[in-house]
Amino acid sequence: MAEDIVKNSSNRIKSAVLLIALTTSGCVSLAPESAVPEIAAGVPSQFAKFDAGGIYQPARWWQSFEDPVLNGLLDEALTKNFDLAEASARLRAAEARAKISKSGLFPQASTGLNSSYSDSPTAGTSFGSIPGAATRRIQNETYASSLAFSYELDIWGKLRNDARAGRADAVASAADLQSVRLAVLAETITSYFDIVDARHQIGLTTRIIDVLGDRLEQTEDRYRRGLVTSFELYQVRQEFRNIQASLPQRESQLAAIEGQLAVLVGRYSDNMDDLIGKKLAPKLIFQSVPSGLPIDLLTQRPDIYAEGQRLESARYNLGARRAERFPSLSLSASTGTQGGTPSQAFDIFDNWVLNLGASLTAPLFQGGRIRANIEVADAQYAQQTAVYARTVLTAYQEVSSAIERYEEERQRYRFLFSQLEEAEAAAALQSRRFSNGVGSYIDYLDALRAQYQVQSSLSSAARDVALSRLAIHRALGGSWDEEPGASPQPAGENAASTTKGEK
């Protein structure tokens, strides 16, 4: 008898497994077909007219500056930045949520051990009317072990679409982490070149103050001798005071930039001497940046890739919400043992229990909840489509603008460099004239001040060239922090000293 029961139960289990296989093999998905927005499908074949073409090589491109201080700062930022730590934690949470959404695709199993004891009187029950009953109380003790299984057949693809949506969100979070990494690296590079320029500007301002101090002394002496008017003396004095007043402002700006850099590398501002206390001497690069093809942005830019994955997540979510309109079929099975003593609870041959079940449930009336959820999911899908298209369009425009700006900044640097050559020649001429007694010291001081002012403009132009090159790399995206196959060859000259570069 027991063998027949076991045999029949085995056949039922096999039938249930077969039903699962047959049903799930015909599962459908109610998610809409994946479609590329028109803007993304019509990406132009090239960037701006100054595009250098070629294959884009983003990995650790900043090594072209040949600056160990900058390399150390970026390595520090990649390991100590708190924005990166926060983004990494968000990615971990997204991956965990993806696992949760995927868990519904698998059978659920649980096990347990139960024991119960009851002691109740017979009075007030049918047992109390039994004449001559030996006891007036009923005692019962039960022990049981159980193993239960449940599985929902994903006929309409609801569980699969939820799992795919969760996975797409996790991949989007990974792309967001890459976006944060690029932003941290870019902000670190920007702060570094701002510091290089700020320190150089402070040095030039100090030199100009010295020159104007001598110029003021000469003008005051000439005024006392009646050779210049009070108005000319006033002009020289005002210029001297204005330059003096600009020095504290420049020093305050430098302190603020150094503080920003300290936050980026996860330090306090008074603990940065080992990173930026050395001489800062990055090379100025004039080489064009090979940008690749615009279509590469769809997978190269982390923000585009992230929005594309969110678009897929919204598509799968819409399919899952549509599936809620249809019936769901669930299978369940439980087995175990039961007895009046602990030893009987583990007697699997005589005291076993088996339950098999199947349930089919369909929504009848939900007050419009299901339809509203579908409308929400459909609107979110349309919204994400627009976001993705806008991101692609914005990315292309950013690359084109960055390429043109880089070309313009290089031209501006060349013009200022030519101006510096003329200013240096004029200062040298006035120095020789004064040494030979045919020129005045005031003319020499004016020429020297003009030279320092051009150097100041050239220092800012060098910073702008470096930052415009950074803008191209940031607009193109890619994995900046991967080790390159070969070190790129730098070109140009020192941005800090503004010595001769490519013209």
Secondary structure, 3 states (H helix, E strand, C coil): CHHHHHHHHHHHHHHHHHHHHHHHHCCCCCCCCCCCCHHHHCCCCCCCCCCCCCCCCCCCHHHHHCCHHHHHHHHHHHHHCHHHHHHHHHHHHHHHHHHHHHHCCCCEEEEEEEEEEEEEECCCCHHHHCCCCCCCEEEEEEEEEEEEEEEEECCCCHHHHHHHHHHHHHHHHHHHHHHHHHHHHHHHHHHHHHHHHHHHHHHHHHHHHHHHHHHHHHHHHHHHCCCCCHHHHHHHHHHHHHHHHHHHHHHHHHHHHHHHHHHHCCCCHHHCHHHHCCCCCCECCCCCCCCCCHHHHHHHCHHHHHHHHHHHHHHHHHHHHHHCCCCEEEEEEEEEEEECCCCHHHCCCCCEEEEEEEEEECCCCCCCHHHHHHHHHHHHHHHHHHHHHHHHHHHHHHHHHHHHHHHHHHHHHHHHHHHHHHHHHHHHHHHHHHHCCCCCHHHHHHHHHHHHHHHHHHHHHHHHHHHHHHHHHHHHCCCCCCCCCCCCCCCCCECCCCCCCCC
